[in-house]
Amino acid sequence: MRIYTRGFGLVLIIALMIATQAMAADLKATVIDRMGNRHEVKKMRYQVQNELEYYVNDQLYRIDLKKLNRLKFEGERGDEEQPVTIWKRDGNKVKARVLTGGDGIAPHQDSFGGGGGQSSFRLSGGTELGPFFILLSDVAEIYIHHPEGEILVKEEVLKATIIDMEGKRFVVKSIRYREAERFDINIGRKQRSIRMNKIDRIEFTETEGASVELRPVRLVFWSGKVLQGTVDASTVRLSGETDRQYHNRVSAALTGDGKSGGRFRIGLHRLKLVQFEDPNKPNKEQ
């Protein structure tokens, strides 16, 4: 009986994973361009992770498009950064700013054409007329369609004790790595993105002669598995990097809410240990 229960549980998990992947691959939306044309887009994609990056008071945030209902862009086409109103599925409404690239990125590329340019500021997908591409700077509004009856999964609140290189301890909740729920680690020439709810602790090691820009890191999972690699902890300013971009990359790699209620930010070059709270442990605050 126990074997049957476990087998059924495994089948259920696999089925949920397949359903989740199918929903992610078939994101549908109505895209309205600045000329007023409406495009019914299926399998819409934006960036590698299908996440929108936006700024509120110079603080960077990322959110999966599946968690949004609507976006309205309020700037001019040529602006590299535009005001945007974001309607989330949880009922919250956010006034923010997004980077769209303006006219500086492939101005010759139109809604149904290919071409060069940076795909990071481009929506893609398909319509009844064929492949669909549009620069974000050419978009006026986006209405995202969700399957009828689909339940919005409540966002998991990650908590951890963070210790910096000076030995100071910080209790932080709602932790994000570069404003995402995953941690990126370099293993050789490849990069892996791992959901942080799978991680017990992250140990930042220091070895003699190691480059400060490429810090060795050790991930210990709740399963007991250990993964070693490196993270880019460079504090060198990149060419063309704005003050805000530099600050977010160097000083706000790991963010969250501090114990006192203020916003917590720390750079990779200052970290020694991140000890996550067991997600299966009862929440004392409830």
Long-range contacts (C-beta under 8 A, 24 or more apart in sequence): 23-66, 23-147, 23-150, 24-50, 24-66, 27-65, 27-66, 27-125, 27-144, 28-144, 28-145, 29-125, 29-142, 29-143, 29-144, 29-145, 30-142, 30-143, 30-145, 31-123, 31-132, 31-134, 31-139, 31-141, 31-142, 32-139, 32-140, 32-141, 32-142, 32-143, 33-111, 33-134, 33-138, 33-139, 33-140, 34-77, 34-138, 34-139, 34-140, 36-140, 37-111, 39-111, 39-127, 39-132, 39-134, 40-127, 40-128, 41-123, 41-125, 41-126, 41-127, 41-132, 42-125, 42-126, 42-127, 43-125, 43-126, 44-123, 44-124, 44-125, 45-123, 45-124, 45-125, 46-122, 46-123, 46-124, 46-136, 47-119, 47-120, 49-180, 49-193, 51-180, 52-86, 52-98, 53-98, 53-99, 53-179, 54-84, 54-86, 54-94, 54-96, 54-97, 54-98, 55-96, 55-97, 55-98, 55-244, 56-94, 56-95, 56-96, 56-97, 58-244, 58-247, 59-248, 59-252, 59-255, 59-263, 60-178, 60-179, 60-248, 60-252, 61-96, 61-179, 62-176, 62-178, 62-179, 62-180, 63-88, 65-144, 66-144, 66-146, 67-152, 68-144, 69-143, 69-144, 69-146, 70-141, 70-142, 70-143, 70-144, 71-139, 71-141, 71-142, 72-140, 72-141, 73-98, 73-100, 73-136, 73-139, 73-140, 73-141, 75-100, 77-102, 77-103, 77-137, 77-138, 78-102, 78-103, 78-137, 79-137, 80-104, 82-137, 89-146, 89-152, 90-152, 98-136, 100-135, 100-136, 100-137, 100-139, 101-135, 101-136, 101-137, 102-137, 103-137, 105-135, 105-137, 106-135, 109-133, 109-135, 110-134, 111-138, 156-181, 156-197, 156-279, 158-196, 158-197, 158-256, 158-276, 158-277, 158-279, 159-276, 159-277, 160-256, 160-274, 160-275, 160-276, 160-277, 161-274, 161-275, 161-277, 162-254, 162-264, 162-266, 162-271, 162-273, 162-274, 162-275, 163-271, 163-272, 163-273, 163-274, 163-275, 164-266, 164-270, 164-271, 164-272, 165-270, 165-271, 165-272, 167-272, 170-258, 170-259, 170-264, 170-266, 171-258, 171-259, 172-256, 172-257, 172-258, 172-259, 172-264, 173-256, 173-257, 174-256, 174-257, 175-254, 175-255, 175-256, 175-274, 175-276, 176-254, 176-255, 176-256, 177-253, 177-254, 178-248, 178-253, 179-255, 183-219, 184-231, 185-217, 185-219, 185-227, 185-229, 185-230, 185-231, 186-214, 186-229, 186-230, 186-231, 186-232, 187-227, 187-228, 187-229, 188-229, 192-227, 192-229, 194-219, 194-227, 196-276, 197-276, 197-279, 198-222, 198-223, 199-276, 200-275, 200-276, 201-273, 201-274, 201-275, 201-276, 202-271, 202-273, 202-274, 203-272, 203-273, 204-231, 204-268, 204-271, 204-272, 204-273, 212-269, 215-268, 215-269, 222-278, 222-279, 231-268, 232-268, 233-267, 233-268, 233-269, 235-267, 235-269
